[in-house]
């Protein structure tokens, strides 16, 4: 099981994007995340590799067609450590994939069709930002078609079997003359299997599968984000008549956090401070998602909107090493509830001001005076 990011999401394009749009998006992102422009940044290097992998697939019409139909499973062959289609039926090369997609319409070999695999399933899972940070193991309950127990998934009553289809003679296909052409189509009686069940199982009606609840364990890796897709090979619907099952895809959705906002591996939080702390400087503490308390130094004279960066205090890199950064945006808060003594002290401070304390304010009003002078001349 692995967390896989959709190629279209990686390139930030719609699934209907044309070749020119794909190429433009790829060039823009490749330039942004190129290792030469981000020396020593493991996150950028990993993203650069993912972008190249996505573009290499989508720029090829045949590979794109395979990906659009089967997703990442189209290229996960048994020899490469993947499960192939259906978790057990790998393809020897890419040509096998396209033959599966486009069939024998262009003169391919005949013969009976292989039983189709079960349908893929989708499950939307909502997790907290803390769970996305640490990762988790979750058990989910789904209603899914599973192999029928009485017939063992064969669809036939125990003790009985199948016989050759009389209509197609066991070939799985029938031919019909249409004008000057001979048209070949799937046999409507056996649905391409070449054989029919003599006595259908009563429990499943001859389908070889029944719907029943199932508990599935899902491993959520640290660093997942909204849109991350996790594939569980062979956990989808059972195929008919004992054919391989489909896959289960878990789509992650992350709930909003009370303190932090997220942008990739970067965390952002807005921290209000008093105007005296802004003027004199100081230190504040922020609890991190990892449980550590982060001491943030506030430089004297800081302005509202200034951002402070705490490197390595953000989200983990998905399937990588290291963490992103934490950005603290400062909001200087003007006091609204002052005691008489506090007001008196502020008036004393105001009486000593020369304008040099706030150069931005002084510069602004100097520009106002100049503009007014220009209007009255």
Buried (B, 14 or more C-beta within 10 A) or exposed (E): BBBBBBBBEBBEBEEEBEEEEBBBBBEEBBEEBEEEEBEEBEBBBBBBEBBBBBBEBBEEEEBBBBBBEBBBBBBBBBEEEBBBBBBEBBBEEBEBBBBBBEEEEEEEEEEBBBBBBBBBBEBEBEBBBBBBBBBBEEEEEEEBBBBBEEBEBBBBBEEBEBEEBEEBEBBBBBEEEEEEEEEEEBBEEBBBBBBBBEBBBEBBEBBBBBEEEBEBEBBBBBBBBEEBBBBBBBBBBBBBBBBBBBBBBBBBEBEEBEEBBBEBBBBBBBBEBEEEBBBEEBEBEBEBBEEEEBEBEBEEEBEBEBEBEBEEBBBBBBBBEBBBBBBBBBEBBEEEEEEEEEEEEEEEEEEEEEEEEEEEEEEEEEEEEEEEEEEEE
